[in-house]
C-alpha cells in the first residue's frame, strides 16, 4: 500500500512538473512571438525614419538649389539696375557674370559632347508593332547593348518585366510564354522608366522622388537616388500617373519632371547613370499643361501635346540645353496617321527612332533629322 501511494505521489509530481514545463515553454514561445512583433515594428519605424530623413534631405537640397538660382538672379538684376554712380562697378559685375556663364557653357559642352549635331525635322512614318497590355505601359530596347532584346513593362504600377529575345518573338501571338520574367523588389510608378547598359532605371511606387537602379541580369538593386523637387505634380498633365519621366539620348540618362514653383513648366536634369549623381538641372520654357509625353534627343527636349480626349499628337515645344538650336524656330511637328494618345514616347539613340505606347499599342516612329545650323 505504501509503495502504491508513493508511486501515485511521484506520478502526480511528474505530471505537475510536466504541466509547468509546458506552461514555461508556451510562455517562452509567447515571449519570442511578442519580441518578433516588436522587432518588426521597430524595423518598420526605423525604415520610415530613414525614408522621411531622405525626403527632408531631398527638400533641403531642392531649397538650396533654388536659393542659389534666386541669388544669381538677384546678383544679375542688382548689377544692372543700381544708380549711375556705380555704373563702372556694375559693368564689371556684368562682365564677370557673362564670363562665368560662358565658362559654365564650356563645361556643359564638354560634359555633353557638343559633337551631337542633329535636330528633329519631322516624323516620317509609324509602325504599329503589336497591340497588347493595358492602356498605359512602356516598351523598349537597350540602346547601350548590342543585343536585340525587347522589354515590355505593362501598366502604370507593376513589378514584372517581360524580356523577349528579339522583336519577332515579341510579335508572336503567344509571346508571354516565350518571355523571361524578371520580378522587381519594388514596383514602379508611372511609365517613365528606361533600360540602359543592362540596368532598369525607374521611379519607385509609393515614394515621392526615389529613382531605383536595377541590374536586370543579376536581378538586384545596385543604387538609388532622390530627385529634388520632383514627384509633387505630374510631369505631363495628360499622363497623371507619371511624376518622373526618365529618358536616354546620345549623352546618357536624363530625368524630366514638372514643379509647381515654375508654374508647371518642365524641369530637366542630367544624371550620371553610373554614380546616380546629378550633373546639371535646367528650368525650361515648356509647360506641362496639355502635354502627354516628352523625350530627349541630342541634348534637346521635345514635348508632345494633345487634347484630353485624344487627337493628333504634336511636338510644339523644344528646349536645347546648349542653345545650339533656336528652339523658337522649330516648327510644330505632327505625328502621322493616328488619332489617340500616348502614355510613353522614348527615343532610342542607337536606332534614331521613337518607341511609343499608345492606347495599348506598341508603336515605332521613324524620324527625319537635319544638321544643326
Secondary structure by P-SEA (a helix, b strand, c coil): caaaaaaaaaaaaaaaaaaaaaaaaaaaaaaaaaaaaaaaaaaaaaaaaaaaaaaaaaaaaaaaaaaaaaaaaaaaaaaccccccaaaaaaaaaaaaaaaaaaaaaaaaaaacccbbbbbcccccccccccccccccccccccccccbbbbbbccccccbbbbbccccccccccccccbbbbbbccccccccccccccbbbbbbccccbbbbbbbcccccccccccccccccccccccccccccccccccccbbbbbcccccccbbbbbbbccccccccccccccccccccccccccccbbbbbbbcccccbbbbcbbbbcccccccccccccccccccccccbbbbcccccbbbbbcccbbbbbbbbbbccc
